[in-house]
Amino acid sequence: MINDPVKALMQIIRNKPDLILLDVTMPNLDGYELCSLVRKHPAFKNTPVVMVTSNSGFIDRAKARLVGASGYLTKPFTQPDLLKMVFKHLS
């Protein structure tokens, strides 16, 4: 878990994860901006990015789609909810 979006971006580039869980609320850059930056990197065009947030509104979900998020998980969520989302995007 990384709280700093710039460090998160560097770790993503360095580690090349199969799936990215990205909180919307972060200091400096929000999750939408970070998702957009991740999507601009050629190595991550097809990597699933799941936005994790307590924002459940239609506009929030639409904004996530606009920046290239693959999924949207609303807090609070259960372990089965998380596993369902992970398996959906890694199968």
PyMOL Python script that loads the backbone (N, CA, C, O; Angstrom):
from pymol import cmd

cmd.read_pdbstr("""\
ATOM      1  N   MET A   1       0.843  -1.169   0.000  1.00  0.00           N
ATOM      2  CA  MET A   1       0.000   0.000   0.000  1.00  0.00           C
ATOM      3  C   MET A   1       0.894   1.239   0.000  1.00  0.00           C
ATOM      4  O   MET A   1       1.815   1.357   0.808  1.00  0.00           O
ATOM      5  N   ILE A   2       0.607   2.149  -0.911  1.00  0.00           N
ATOM      6  CA  ILE A   2       1.386   3.379  -1.034  1.00  0.00           C
ATOM      7  C   ILE A   2       0.419   4.555  -0.986  1.00  0.00           C
ATOM      8  O   ILE A   2      -0.554   4.592  -1.740  1.00  0.00           O
ATOM      9  N   ASN A   3       0.683   5.514  -0.103  1.00  0.00           N
ATOM     10  CA  ASN A   3      -0.212   6.660   0.064  1.00  0.00           C
ATOM     11  C   ASN A   3       0.141   7.840  -0.829  1.00  0.00           C
ATOM     12  O   ASN A   3      -0.698   8.713  -1.046  1.00  0.00           O
ATOM     13  N   ASP A   4       1.345   7.886  -1.344  1.00  0.00           N
ATOM     14  CA  ASP A   4       1.789   9.002  -2.164  1.00  0.00           C
ATOM     15  C   ASP A   4       1.613   8.638  -3.639  1.00  0.00           C
ATOM     16  O   ASP A   4       2.195   7.652  -4.093  1.00  0.00           O
ATOM     17  N   PRO A   5       0.830   9.405  -4.398  1.00  0.00           N
ATOM     18  CA  PRO A   5       0.545   9.050  -5.789  1.00  0.00           C
ATOM     19  C   PRO A   5       1.780   9.012  -6.690  1.00  0.00           C
ATOM     20  O   PRO A   5       1.849   8.190  -7.603  1.00  0.00           O
ATOM     21  N   VAL A   6       2.746   9.884  -6.447  1.00  0.00           N
ATOM     22  CA  VAL A   6       3.958   9.874  -7.274  1.00  0.00           C
ATOM     23  C   VAL A   6       4.754   8.601  -7.014  1.00  0.00           C
ATOM     24  O   VAL A   6       5.240   7.966  -7.950  1.00  0.00           O
ATOM     25  N   LYS A   7       4.889   8.227  -5.737  1.00  0.00           N
ATOM     26  CA  LYS A   7       5.565   6.975  -5.394  1.00  0.00           C
ATOM     27  C   LYS A   7       4.793   5.785  -5.945  1.00  0.00           C
ATOM     28  O   LYS A   7       5.385   4.807  -6.401  1.00  0.00           O
ATOM     29  N   ALA A   8       3.474   5.875  -5.901  1.00  0.00           N
ATOM     30  CA  ALA A   8       2.642   4.795  -6.431  1.00  0.00           C
ATOM     31  C   ALA A   8       2.907   4.607  -7.922  1.00  0.00           C
ATOM     32  O   ALA A   8       3.063   3.479  -8.388  1.00  0.00           O
ATOM     33  N   LEU A   9       2.960   5.695  -8.661  1.00  0.00           N
ATOM     34  CA  LEU A   9       3.218   5.610 -10.099  1.00  0.00           C
ATOM     35  C   LEU A   9       4.583   4.984 -10.369  1.00  0.00           C
ATOM     36  O   LEU A   9       4.716   4.151 -11.265  1.00  0.00           O
ATOM     37  N   MET A  10       5.594   5.377  -9.603  1.00  0.00           N
ATOM     38  CA  MET A  10       6.929   4.805  -9.784  1.00  0.00           C
ATOM     39  C   MET A  10       6.931   3.305  -9.471  1.00  0.00           C
ATOM     40  O   MET A  10       7.577   2.526 -10.172  1.00  0.00           O
ATOM     41  N   GLN A  11       6.215   2.901  -8.427  1.00  0.00           N
ATOM     42  CA  GLN A  11       6.143   1.474  -8.076  1.00  0.00           C
ATOM     43  C   GLN A  11       5.388   0.690  -9.147  1.00  0.00           C
ATOM     44  O   GLN A  11       5.763  -0.437  -9.470  1.00  0.00           O
ATOM     45  N   ILE A  12       4.346   1.269  -9.688  1.00  0.00           N
ATOM     46  CA  ILE A  12       3.585   0.608 -10.758  1.00  0.00           C
ATOM     47  C   ILE A  12       4.492   0.368 -11.954  1.00  0.00           C
ATOM     48  O   ILE A  12       4.511  -0.729 -12.513  1.00  0.00           O
ATOM     49  N   ILE A  13       5.238   1.380 -12.347  1.00  0.00           N
ATOM     50  CA  ILE A  13       6.135   1.246 -13.498  1.00  0.00           C
ATOM     51  C   ILE A  13       7.232   0.225 -13.205  1.00  0.00           C
ATOM     52  O   ILE A  13       7.587  -0.574 -14.071  1.00  0.00           O
ATOM     53  N   ARG A  14       7.759   0.250 -12.004  1.00  0.00           N
ATOM     54  CA  ARG A  14       8.853  -0.645 -11.621  1.00  0.00           C
ATOM     55  C   ARG A  14       8.394  -2.102 -11.498  1.00  0.00           C
ATOM     56  O   ARG A  14       9.093  -3.012 -11.945  1.00  0.00           O
ATOM     57  N   ASN A  15       7.227  -2.323 -10.896  1.00  0.00           N
ATOM     58  CA  ASN A  15       6.780  -3.687 -10.574  1.00  0.00           C
ATOM     59  C   ASN A  15       5.848  -4.316 -11.601  1.00  0.00           C
ATOM     60  O   ASN A  15       5.672  -5.534 -11.606  1.00  0.00           O
ATOM     61  N   LYS A  16       5.248  -3.504 -12.475  1.00  0.00           N
ATOM     62  CA  LYS A  16       4.330  -3.992 -13.508  1.00  0.00           C
ATOM     63  C   LYS A  16       3.287  -4.980 -12.958  1.00  0.00           C
ATOM     64  O   LYS A  16       3.299  -6.158 -13.315  1.00  0.00           O
ATOM     65  N   PRO A  17       2.392  -4.501 -12.093  1.00  0.00           N
ATOM     66  CA  PRO A  17       1.389  -5.387 -11.486  1.00  0.00           C
ATOM     67  C   PRO A  17       0.376  -5.883 -12.518  1.00  0.00           C
ATOM     68  O   PRO A  17       0.186  -5.267 -13.567  1.00  0.00           O
ATOM     69  N   ASP A  18      -0.267  -6.998 -12.203  1.00  0.00           N
ATOM     70  CA  ASP A  18      -1.311  -7.553 -13.062  1.00  0.00           C
ATOM     71  C   ASP A  18      -2.636  -6.826 -12.874  1.00  0.00           C
ATOM     72  O   ASP A  18      -3.492  -6.854 -13.758  1.00  0.00           O
ATOM     73  N   LEU A  19      -2.808  -6.177 -11.727  1.00  0.00           N
ATOM     74  CA  LEU A  19      -4.040  -5.466 -11.383  1.00  0.00           C
ATOM     75  C   LEU A  19      -3.667  -4.316 -10.453  1.00  0.00           C
ATOM     76  O   LEU A  19      -2.802  -4.461  -9.589  1.00  0.00           O
ATOM     77  N   ILE A  20      -4.324  -3.179 -10.635  1.00  0.00           N
ATOM     78  CA  ILE A  20      -4.067  -2.017  -9.781  1.00  0.00           C
ATOM     79  C   ILE A  20      -5.360  -1.644  -9.071  1.00  0.00           C
ATOM     80  O   ILE A  20      -6.380  -1.397  -9.714  1.00  0.00           O
ATOM     81  N   LEU A  21      -5.314  -1.603  -7.728  1.00  0.00           N
ATOM     82  CA  LEU A  21      -6.421  -1.092  -6.923  1.00  0.00           C
ATOM     83  C   LEU A  21      -6.023   0.331  -6.551  1.00  0.00           C
ATOM     84  O   LEU A  21      -4.989   0.550  -5.919  1.00  0.00           O
ATOM     85  N   LEU A  22      -6.836   1.278  -6.942  1.00  0.00           N
ATOM     86  CA  LEU A  22      -6.456   2.684  -6.831  1.00  0.00           C
ATOM     87  C   LEU A  22      -7.514   3.470  -6.076  1.00  0.00           C
ATOM     88  O   LEU A  22      -8.652   3.592  -6.528  1.00  0.00           O
ATOM     89  N   ASP A  23      -7.128   4.000  -4.923  1.00  0.00           N
ATOM     90  CA  ASP A  23      -8.051   4.815  -4.132  1.00  0.00           C
ATOM     91  C   ASP A  23      -8.245   6.149  -4.833  1.00  0.00           C
ATOM     92  O   ASP A  23      -7.295   6.706  -5.384  1.00  0.00           O
ATOM     93  N   VAL A  24      -9.443   6.657  -4.818  1.00  0.00           N
ATOM     94  CA  VAL A  24      -9.730   7.940  -5.464  1.00  0.00           C
ATOM     95  C   VAL A  24      -9.148   9.091  -4.651  1.00  0.00           C
ATOM     96  O   VAL A  24      -8.626  10.048  -5.223  1.00  0.00           O
ATOM     97  N   THR A  25      -9.231   9.010  -3.326  1.00  0.00           N
ATOM     98  CA  THR A  25      -8.817  10.108  -2.468  1.00  0.00           C
ATOM     99  C   THR A  25      -7.363   9.933  -2.035  1.00  0.00           C
ATOM    100  O   THR A  25      -7.037   9.082  -1.207  1.00  0.00           O
ATOM    101  N   MET A  26      -6.499  10.770  -2.622  1.00  0.00           N
ATOM    102  CA  MET A  26      -5.080  10.765  -2.286  1.00  0.00           C
ATOM    103  C   MET A  26      -4.592  12.208  -2.301  1.00  0.00           C
ATOM    104  O   MET A  26      -5.194  13.063  -2.952  1.00  0.00           O
ATOM    105  N   PRO A  27      -3.491  12.485  -1.579  1.00  0.00           N
ATOM    106  CA  PRO A  27      -2.955  13.857  -1.609  1.00  0.00           C
ATOM    107  C   PRO A  27      -2.294  14.161  -2.948  1.00  0.00           C
ATOM    108  O   PRO A  27      -1.854  13.252  -3.651  1.00  0.00           O
ATOM    109  N   ASN A  28      -2.229  15.402  -3.287  1.00  0.00           N
ATOM    110  CA  ASN A  28      -1.577  15.922  -4.504  1.00  0.00           C
ATOM    111  C   ASN A  28      -2.333  15.541  -5.772  1.00  0.00           C
ATOM    112  O   ASN A  28      -2.990  16.397  -6.364  1.00  0.00           O
ATOM    113  N   LEU A  29      -2.262  14.306  -6.199  1.00  0.00           N
ATOM    114  CA  LEU A  29      -3.030  13.812  -7.352  1.00  0.00           C
ATOM    115  C   LEU A  29      -4.161  12.960  -6.814  1.00  0.00           C
ATOM    116  O   LEU A  29      -3.962  12.210  -5.858  1.00  0.00           O
ATOM    117  N   ASP A  30      -5.339  13.056  -7.403  1.00  0.00           N
ATOM    118  CA  ASP A  30      -6.372  12.123  -6.963  1.00  0.00           C
ATOM    119  C   ASP A  30      -6.274  10.849  -7.813  1.00  0.00           C
ATOM    120  O   ASP A  30      -5.507  10.789  -8.774  1.00  0.00           O
ATOM    121  N   GLY A  31      -7.041   9.864  -7.452  1.00  0.00           N
ATOM    122  CA  GLY A  31      -6.994   8.583  -8.151  1.00  0.00           C
ATOM    123  C   GLY A  31      -7.366   8.673  -9.620  1.00  0.00           C
ATOM    124  O   GLY A  31      -6.857   7.908 -10.439  1.00  0.00           O
ATOM    125  N   TYR A  32      -8.250   9.601  -9.958  1.00  0.00           N
ATOM    126  CA  TYR A  32      -8.634   9.775 -11.358  1.00  0.00           C
ATOM    127  C   TYR A  32      -7.435  10.246 -12.186  1.00  0.00           C
ATOM    128  O   TYR A  32      -7.179   9.743 -13.281  1.00  0.00           O
ATOM    129  N   GLU A  33      -6.707  11.224 -11.637  1.00  0.00           N
ATOM    130  CA  GLU A  33      -5.530  11.750 -12.341  1.00  0.00           C
ATOM    131  C   GLU A  33      -4.443  10.682 -12.461  1.00  0.00           C
ATOM    132  O   GLU A  33      -3.795  10.555 -13.500  1.00  0.00           O
ATOM    133  N   LEU A  34      -4.252   9.916 -11.386  1.00  0.00           N
ATOM    134  CA  LEU A  34      -3.243   8.861 -11.421  1.00  0.00           C
ATOM    135  C   LEU A  34      -3.629   7.770 -12.413  1.00  0.00           C
ATOM    136  O   LEU A  34      -2.773   7.253 -13.130  1.00  0.00           O
ATOM    137  N   CYS A  35      -4.892   7.423 -12.457  1.00  0.00           N
ATOM    138  CA  CYS A  35      -5.366   6.431 -13.423  1.00  0.00           C
ATOM    139  C   CYS A  35      -5.104   6.911 -14.849  1.00  0.00           C
ATOM    140  O   CYS A  35      -4.659   6.138 -15.698  1.00  0.00           O
ATOM    141  N   SER A  36      -5.377   8.165 -15.102  1.00  0.00           N
ATOM    142  CA  SER A  36      -5.137   8.733 -16.416  1.00  0.00           C
ATOM    143  C   SER A  36      -3.655   8.661 -16.788  1.00  0.00           C
ATOM    144  O   SER A  36      -3.317   8.346 -17.929  1.00  0.00           O
ATOM    145  N   LEU A  37      -2.777   8.949 -15.838  1.00  0.00           N
ATOM    146  CA  LEU A  37      -1.334   8.858 -16.088  1.00  0.00           C
ATOM    147  C   LEU A  37      -0.898   7.419 -16.356  1.00  0.00           C
ATOM    148  O   LEU A  37      -0.081   7.165 -17.241  1.00  0.00           O
ATOM    149  N   VAL A  38      -1.444   6.491 -15.592  1.00  0.00           N
ATOM    150  CA  VAL A  38      -1.126   5.070 -15.785  1.00  0.00           C
ATOM    151  C   VAL A  38      -1.558   4.633 -17.179  1.00  0.00           C
ATOM    152  O   VAL A  38      -0.821   3.922 -17.862  1.00  0.00           O
ATOM    153  N   ARG A  39      -2.726   5.045 -17.598  1.00  0.00           N
ATOM    154  CA  ARG A  39      -3.247   4.653 -18.911  1.00  0.00           C
ATOM    155  C   ARG A  39      -2.426   5.223 -20.064  1.00  0.00           C
ATOM    156  O   ARG A  39      -2.398   4.640 -21.148  1.00  0.00           O
ATOM    157  N   LYS A  40      -1.767   6.341 -19.846  1.00  0.00           N
ATOM    158  CA  LYS A  40      -0.946   6.943 -20.904  1.00  0.00           C
ATOM    159  C   LYS A  40       0.366   6.189 -21.120  1.00  0.00           C
ATOM    160  O   LYS A  40       0.996   6.322 -22.169  1.00  0.00           O
ATOM    161  N   HIS A  41       0.770   5.405 -20.135  1.00  0.00           N
ATOM    162  CA  HIS A  41       2.003   4.625 -20.260  1.00  0.00           C
ATOM    163  C   HIS A  41       1.696   3.382 -21.105  1.00  0.00           C
ATOM    164  O   HIS A  41       0.774   2.635 -20.777  1.00  0.00           O
ATOM    165  N   PRO A  42       2.446   3.148 -22.179  1.00  0.00           N
ATOM    166  CA  PRO A  42       2.136   2.037 -23.097  1.00  0.00           C
ATOM    167  C   PRO A  42       2.102   0.660 -22.440  1.00  0.00           C
ATOM    168  O   PRO A  42       1.367  -0.217 -22.893  1.00  0.00           O
ATOM    169  N   ALA A  43       2.872   0.458 -21.396  1.00  0.00           N
ATOM    170  CA  ALA A  43       2.909  -0.856 -20.749  1.00  0.00           C
ATOM    171  C   ALA A  43       1.643  -1.156 -19.950  1.00  0.00           C
ATOM    172  O   ALA A  43       1.410  -2.305 -19.576  1.00  0.00           O
ATOM    173  N   PHE A  44       0.826  -0.143 -19.686  1.00  0.00           N
ATOM    174  CA  PHE A  44      -0.338  -0.333 -18.817  1.00  0.00           C
ATOM    175  C   PHE A  44      -1.670  -0.034 -19.484  1.00  0.00           C
ATOM    176  O   PHE A  44      -2.680   0.157 -18.806  1.00  0.00           O
ATOM    177  N   LYS A  45      -1.675   0.007 -20.789  1.00  0.00           N
ATOM    178  CA  LYS A  45      -2.931   0.277 -21.504  1.00  0.00           C
ATOM    179  C   LYS A  45      -3.988  -0.788 -21.221  1.00  0.00           C
ATOM    180  O   LYS A  45      -5.181  -0.486 -21.202  1.00  0.00           O
ATOM    181  N   ASN A  46      -3.559  -2.032 -21.001  1.00  0.00           N
ATOM    182  CA  ASN A  46      -4.507  -3.132 -20.794  1.00  0.00           C
ATOM    183  C   ASN A  46      -4.502  -3.679 -19.373  1.00  0.00           C
ATOM    184  O   ASN A  46      -5.200  -4.652 -19.090  1.00  0.00           O
ATOM    185  N   THR A  47      -3.731  -3.076 -18.475  1.00  0.00           N
ATOM    186  CA  THR A  47      -3.712  -3.520 -17.082  1.00  0.00           C
ATOM    187  C   THR A  47      -5.003  -3.066 -16.405  1.00  0.00           C
ATOM    188  O   THR A  47      -5.347  -1.886 -16.459  1.00  0.00           O
ATOM    189  N   PRO A  48      -5.725  -3.999 -15.764  1.00  0.00           N
ATOM    190  CA  PRO A  48      -6.952  -3.587 -15.079  1.00  0.00           C
ATOM    191  C   PRO A  48      -6.656  -2.608 -13.933  1.00  0.00           C
ATOM    192  O   PRO A  48      -5.773  -2.838 -13.108  1.00  0.00           O
ATOM    193  N   VAL A  49      -7.414  -1.523 -13.911  1.00  0.00           N
ATOM    194  CA  VAL A  49      -7.329  -0.540 -12.832  1.00  0.00           C
ATOM    195  C   VAL A  49      -8.716  -0.444 -12.207  1.00  0.00           C
ATOM    196  O   VAL A  49      -9.683  -0.065 -12.867  1.00  0.00           O
ATOM    197  N   VAL A  50      -8.798  -0.795 -10.926  1.00  0.00           N
ATOM    198  CA  VAL A  50     -10.066  -0.740 -10.207  1.00  0.00           C
ATOM    199  C   VAL A  50     -10.011   0.425  -9.233  1.00  0.00           C
ATOM    200  O   VAL A  50      -9.148   0.476  -8.357  1.00  0.00           O
ATOM    201  N   MET A  51     -10.930   1.350  -9.392  1.00  0.00           N
ATOM    202  CA  MET A  51     -11.027   2.488  -8.491  1.00  0.00           C
ATOM    203  C   MET A  51     -11.732   2.039  -7.219  1.00  0.00           C
ATOM    204  O   MET A  51     -12.748   1.345  -7.269  1.00  0.00           O
ATOM    205  N   VAL A  52     -11.178   2.445  -6.075  1.00  0.00           N
ATOM    206  CA  VAL A  52     -11.743   2.100  -4.771  1.00  0.00           C
ATOM    207  C   VAL A  52     -12.099   3.407  -4.081  1.00  0.00           C
ATOM    208  O   VAL A  52     -11.239   4.269  -3.895  1.00  0.00           O
ATOM    209  N   THR A  53     -13.367   3.559  -3.700  1.00  0.00           N
ATOM    210  CA  THR A  53     -13.811   4.835  -3.140  1.00  0.00           C
ATOM    211  C   THR A  53     -15.119   4.702  -2.372  1.00  0.00           C
ATOM    212  O   THR A  53     -15.858   3.731  -2.531  1.00  0.00           O
ATOM    213  N   SER A  54     -15.383   5.687  -1.547  1.00  0.00           N
ATOM    214  CA  SER A  54     -16.684   5.741  -0.875  1.00  0.00           C
ATOM    215  C   SER A  54     -17.685   6.549  -1.699  1.00  0.00           C
ATOM    216  O   SER A  54     -18.864   6.616  -1.350  1.00  0.00           O
ATOM    217  N   ASN A  55     -17.224   7.159  -2.782  1.00  0.00           N
ATOM    218  CA  ASN A  55     -18.104   7.925  -3.668  1.00  0.00           C
ATOM    219  C   ASN A  55     -18.912   6.953  -4.529  1.00  0.00           C
ATOM    220  O   ASN A  55     -18.345   6.191  -5.313  1.00  0.00           O
ATOM    221  N   SER A  56     -20.218   6.984  -4.382  1.00  0.00           N
ATOM    222  CA  SER A  56     -21.040   6.010  -5.099  1.00  0.00           C
ATOM    223  C   SER A  56     -21.911   6.628  -6.187  1.00  0.00           C
ATOM    224  O   SER A  56     -22.751   5.942  -6.770  1.00  0.00           O
ATOM    225  N   GLY A  57     -21.724   7.895  -6.461  1.00  0.00           N
ATOM    226  CA  GLY A  57     -22.579   8.586  -7.423  1.00  0.00           C
ATOM    227  C   GLY A  57     -22.292   8.231  -8.869  1.00  0.00           C
ATOM    228  O   GLY A  57     -21.216   7.739  -9.209  1.00  0.00           O
ATOM    229  N   PHE A  58     -23.279   8.494  -9.710  1.00  0.00           N
ATOM    230  CA  PHE A  58     -23.173   8.232 -11.147  1.00  0.00           C
ATOM    231  C   PHE A  58     -22.016   9.012 -11.774  1.00  0.00           C
ATOM    232  O   PHE A  58     -21.275   8.476 -12.598  1.00  0.00           O
ATOM    233  N   ILE A  59     -21.865  10.272 -11.383  1.00  0.00           N
ATOM    234  CA  ILE A  59     -20.809  11.112 -11.955  1.00  0.00           C
ATOM    235  C   ILE A  59     -19.429  10.563 -11.594  1.00  0.00           C
ATOM    236  O   ILE A  59     -18.514  10.582 -12.417  1.00  0.00           O
ATOM    237  N   ASP A  60     -19.285  10.077 -10.367  1.00  0.00           N
ATOM    238  CA  ASP A  60     -18.003   9.495  -9.945  1.00  0.00           C
ATOM    239  C   ASP A  60     -17.667   8.269 -10.792  1.00  0.00           C
ATOM    240  O   ASP A  60     -16.530   8.097 -11.230  1.00  0.00           O
ATOM    241  N   ARG A  61     -18.653   7.433 -11.012  1.00  0.00           N
ATOM    242  CA  ARG A  61     -18.435   6.228 -11.835  1.00  0.00           C
ATOM    243  C   ARG A  61     -18.123   6.604 -13.283  1.00  0.00           C
ATOM    244  O   ARG A  61     -17.261   5.995 -13.917  1.00  0.00           O
ATOM    245  N   ALA A  62     -18.823   7.603 -13.797  1.00  0.00           N
ATOM    246  CA  ALA A  62     -18.585   8.048 -15.178  1.00  0.00           C
ATOM    247  C   ALA A  62     -17.176   8.638 -15.311  1.00  0.00           C
ATOM    248  O   ALA A  62     -16.491   8.398 -16.305  1.00  0.00           O
ATOM    249  N   LYS A  63     -16.756   9.395 -14.323  1.00  0.00           N
ATOM    250  CA  LYS A  63     -15.416   9.981 -14.344  1.00  0.00           C
ATOM    251  C   LYS A  63     -14.354   8.871 -14.344  1.00  0.00           C
ATOM    252  O   LYS A  63     -13.338   8.973 -15.031  1.00  0.00           O
ATOM    253  N   ALA A  64     -14.601   7.821 -13.571  1.00  0.00           N
ATOM    254  CA  ALA A  64     -13.670   6.691 -13.531  1.00  0.00           C
ATOM    255  C   ALA A  64     -13.556   6.045 -14.912  1.00  0.00           C
ATOM    256  O   ALA A  64     -12.458   5.716 -15.361  1.00  0.00           O
ATOM    257  N   ARG A  65     -14.676   5.868 -15.569  1.00  0.00           N
ATOM    258  CA  ARG A  65     -14.659   5.284 -16.921  1.00  0.00           C
ATOM    259  C   ARG A  65     -13.924   6.189 -17.907  1.00  0.00           C
ATOM    260  O   ARG A  65     -13.175   5.713 -18.759  1.00  0.00           O
ATOM    261  N   LEU A  66     -14.145   7.493 -17.783  1.00  0.00           N
ATOM    262  CA  LEU A  66     -13.505   8.456 -18.695  1.00  0.00           C
ATOM    263  C   LEU A  66     -11.977   8.435 -18.602  1.00  0.00           C
ATOM    264  O   LEU A  66     -11.289   8.659 -19.598  1.00  0.00           O
ATOM    265  N   VAL A  67     -11.453   8.168 -17.410  1.00  0.00           N
ATOM    266  CA  VAL A  67      -9.995   8.129 -17.254  1.00  0.00           C
ATOM    267  C   VAL A  67      -9.424   6.735 -17.500  1.00  0.00           C
ATOM    268  O   VAL A  67      -8.214   6.531 -17.397  1.00  0.00           O
ATOM    269  N   GLY A  68     -10.297   5.772 -17.826  1.00  0.00           N
ATOM    270  CA  GLY A  68      -9.818   4.452 -18.209  1.00  0.00           C
ATOM    271  C   GLY A  68      -9.881   3.379 -17.150  1.00  0.00           C
ATOM    272  O   GLY A  68      -9.277   2.319 -17.312  1.00  0.00           O
ATOM    273  N   ALA A  69     -10.605   3.629 -16.059  1.00  0.00           N
ATOM    274  CA  ALA A  69     -10.730   2.597 -15.020  1.00  0.00           C
ATOM    275  C   ALA A  69     -11.484   1.385 -15.568  1.00  0.00           C
ATOM    276  O   ALA A  69     -12.424   1.521 -16.350  1.00  0.00           O
ATOM    277  N   SER A  70     -11.059   0.223 -15.147  1.00  0.00           N
ATOM    278  CA  SER A  70     -11.689  -1.033 -15.577  1.00  0.00           C
ATOM    279  C   SER A  70     -12.864  -1.398 -14.690  1.00  0.00           C
ATOM    280  O   SER A  70     -13.799  -2.070 -15.125  1.00  0.00           O
ATOM    281  N   GLY A  71     -12.810  -0.949 -13.443  1.00  0.00           N
ATOM    282  CA  GLY A  71     -13.859  -1.293 -12.486  1.00  0.00           C
ATOM    283  C   GLY A  71     -13.949  -0.245 -11.402  1.00  0.00           C
ATOM    284  O   GLY A  71     -13.125   0.666 -11.324  1.00  0.00           O
ATOM    285  N   TYR A  72     -14.969  -0.388 -10.559  1.00  0.00           N
ATOM    286  CA  TYR A  72     -15.268   0.597  -9.522  1.00  0.00           C
ATOM    287  C   TYR A  72     -15.783  -0.152  -8.316  1.00  0.00           C
ATOM    288  O   TYR A  72     -16.815  -0.818  -8.397  1.00  0.00           O
ATOM    289  N   LEU A  73     -15.088  -0.058  -7.202  1.00  0.00           N
ATOM    290  CA  LEU A  73     -15.465  -0.768  -5.987  1.00  0.00           C
ATOM    291  C   LEU A  73     -15.752   0.259  -4.900  1.00  0.00           C
ATOM    292  O   LEU A  73     -14.886   1.056  -4.539  1.00  0.00           O
ATOM    293  N   THR A  74     -16.982   0.231  -4.383  1.00  0.00           N
ATOM    294  CA  THR A  74     -17.416   1.230  -3.412  1.00  0.00           C
ATOM    295  C   THR A  74     -17.186   0.731  -1.983  1.00  0.00           C
ATOM    296  O   THR A  74     -17.552  -0.389  -1.628  1.00  0.00           O
ATOM    297  N   LYS A  75     -16.568   1.599  -1.176  1.00  0.00           N
ATOM    298  CA  LYS A  75     -16.353   1.309   0.243  1.00  0.00           C
ATOM    299  C   LYS A  75     -17.638   1.568   1.005  1.00  0.00           C
ATOM    300  O   LYS A  75     -18.404   2.439   0.593  1.00  0.00           O
ATOM    301  N   PRO A  76     -17.913   0.882   2.061  1.00  0.00           N
ATOM    302  CA  PRO A  76     -17.206  -0.307   2.525  1.00  0.00           C
ATOM    303  C   PRO A  76     -17.573  -1.502   1.643  1.00  0.00           C
ATOM    304  O   PRO A  76     -18.699  -1.603   1.157  1.00  0.00           O
ATOM    305  N   PHE A  77     -16.626  -2.387   1.449  1.00  0.00           N
ATOM    306  CA  PHE A  77     -16.887  -3.596   0.679  1.00  0.00           C
ATOM    307  C   PHE A  77     -16.424  -4.797   1.483  1.00  0.00           C
ATOM    308  O   PHE A  77     -15.638  -4.674   2.423  1.00  0.00           O
ATOM    309  N   THR A  78     -16.921  -5.944   1.100  1.00  0.00           N
ATOM    310  CA  THR A  78     -16.571  -7.177   1.805  1.00  0.00           C
ATOM    311  C   THR A  78     -15.444  -7.892   1.064  1.00  0.00           C
ATOM    312  O   THR A  78     -15.135  -7.567  -0.083  1.00  0.00           O
ATOM    313  N   GLN A  79     -14.846  -8.850   1.723  1.00  0.00           N
ATOM    314  CA  GLN A  79     -13.801  -9.629   1.068  1.00  0.00           C
ATOM    315  C   GLN A  79     -14.342 -10.336  -0.177  1.00  0.00           C
ATOM    316  O   GLN A  79     -13.659 -10.356  -1.201  1.00  0.00           O
ATOM    317  N   PRO A  80     -15.558 -10.923  -0.123  1.00  0.00           N
ATOM    318  CA  PRO A  80     -16.100 -11.529  -1.347  1.00  0.00           C
ATOM    319  C   PRO A  80     -16.288 -10.516  -2.491  1.00  0.00           C
ATOM    320  O   PRO A  80     -16.093 -10.858  -3.657  1.00  0.00           O
ATOM    321  N   ASP A  81     -16.667  -9.268  -2.158  1.00  0.00           N
ATOM    322  CA  ASP A  81     -16.791  -8.221  -3.187  1.00  0.00           C
ATOM    323  C   ASP A  81     -15.443  -7.969  -3.851  1.00  0.00           C
ATOM    324  O   ASP A  81     -15.348  -7.875  -5.075  1.00  0.00           O
ATOM    325  N   LEU A  82     -14.405  -7.860  -3.031  1.00  0.00           N
ATOM    326  CA  LEU A  82     -13.059  -7.617  -3.544  1.00  0.00           C
ATOM    327  C   LEU A  82     -12.585  -8.785  -4.403  1.00  0.00           C
ATOM    328  O   LEU A  82     -12.061  -8.582  -5.498  1.00  0.00           O
ATOM    329  N   LEU A  83     -12.769  -9.999  -3.910  1.00  0.00           N
ATOM    330  CA  LEU A  83     -12.345 -11.179  -4.670  1.00  0.00           C
ATOM    331  C   LEU A  83     -13.093 -11.296  -5.989  1.00  0.00           C
ATOM    332  O   LEU A  83     -12.507 -11.668  -7.005  1.00  0.00           O
ATOM    333  N   LYS A  84     -14.377 -10.983  -5.980  1.00  0.00           N
ATOM    334  CA  LYS A  84     -15.165 -11.021  -7.211  1.00  0.00           C
ATOM    335  C   LYS A  84     -14.587 -10.045  -8.241  1.00  0.00           C
ATOM    336  O   LYS A  84     -14.463 -10.381  -9.418  1.00  0.00           O
ATOM    337  N   MET A  85     -14.238  -8.844  -7.795  1.00  0.00           N
ATOM    338  CA  MET A  85     -13.680  -7.832  -8.685  1.00  0.00           C
ATOM    339  C   MET A  85     -12.311  -8.278  -9.212  1.00  0.00           C
ATOM    340  O   MET A  85     -12.020  -8.123 -10.398  1.00  0.00           O
ATOM    341  N   VAL A  86     -11.483  -8.825  -8.338  1.00  0.00           N
ATOM    342  CA  VAL A  86     -10.147  -9.285  -8.758  1.00  0.00           C
ATOM    343  C   VAL A  86     -10.268 -10.403  -9.787  1.00  0.00           C
ATOM    344  O   VAL A  86      -9.634 -10.352 -10.841  1.00  0.00           O
ATOM    345  N   PHE A  87     -11.077 -11.409  -9.484  1.00  0.00           N
ATOM    346  CA  PHE A  87     -11.224 -12.537 -10.416  1.00  0.00           C
ATOM    347  C   PHE A  87     -11.870 -12.106 -11.740  1.00  0.00           C
ATOM    348  O   PHE A  87     -11.542 -12.642 -12.798  1.00  0.00           O
ATOM    349  N   LYS A  88     -12.773 -11.151 -11.673  1.00  0.00           N
ATOM    350  CA  LYS A  88     -13.403 -10.644 -12.894  1.00  0.00           C
ATOM    351  C   LYS A  88     -12.364 -10.068 -13.853  1.00  0.00           C
ATOM    352  O   LYS A  88     -12.443 -10.268 -15.065  1.00  0.00           O
ATOM    353  N   HIS A  89     -11.391  -9.352 -13.295  1.00  0.00           N
ATOM    354  CA  HIS A  89     -10.421  -8.669 -14.147  1.00  0.00           C
ATOM    355  C   HIS A  89      -9.146  -9.474 -14.420  1.00  0.00           C
ATOM    356  O   HIS A  89      -8.352  -9.104 -15.285  1.00  0.00           O
ATOM    357  N   LEU A  90      -8.951 -10.561 -13.695  1.00  0.00           N
ATOM    358  CA  LEU A  90      -7.752 -11.374 -13.935  1.00  0.00           C
ATOM    359  C   LEU A  90      -8.043 -12.698 -14.617  1.00  0.00           C
ATOM    360  O   LEU A  90      -7.121 -13.458 -14.911  1.00  0.00           O
ATOM    361  N   SER A  91      -9.303 -12.980 -14.870  1.00  0.00           N
ATOM    362  CA  SER A  91      -9.649 -14.252 -15.524  1.00  0.00           C
ATOM    363  C   SER A  91      -9.451 -14.175 -17.019  1.00  0.00           C
ATOM    364  O   SER A  91      -9.694 -15.154 -17.725  1.00  0.00           O
TER     365      SER A  91
END
""", "prot")
cmd.dss("prot")
cmd.show_as("cartoon", "prot")
cmd.util.cbc("prot")
cmd.orient("prot")
